[in-house]
């Protein structure tokens, strides 16, 4: 008699000997246990694969101890590209030469040309907000541009004039004015004059740098 048969006989005797013989034996219990284990493993594997497919995870999914393999997704996870250096719009314009402003396009020259004024304010931010000075009504060629300002530099007050002449125009400089050829082939002239005092002309020491800035953009 096997050990399992002995155990079965002992349980039957303990129950008074009248209990009906069990409807299953040790072998049947073992086989049933194996079938349950196999079904559970199959369910775990199927669940893990479904989870990977839905979530889109690109790493392997380890199964519980005792499983016979791992499941992984078919494709690696998608990554957003990392920014490199400057934004795209800046990278597109970096190194690209900006076209010079060039000649005006009005009937008569604009003595307070807004495009030229914007460049002057960039060249010398201290002039931002400076009052426009009065000018004459004489009609100069519309290809010219001009800016005339009332300026103050410390204790010095005066007038600053910037003029752009198109290519082929002969420049005539007043006392203290300086000029330079521009990127468009024209000429830019700048002058500063003190008014009502013996002080130096406003921003006199900065005129050469302003001239160079404008020449490269006109």
Order of alpha helices (4+ residues) and beta strands (2+ residues): alpha-alpha-alpha-alpha-beta-beta-beta-beta-beta-alpha
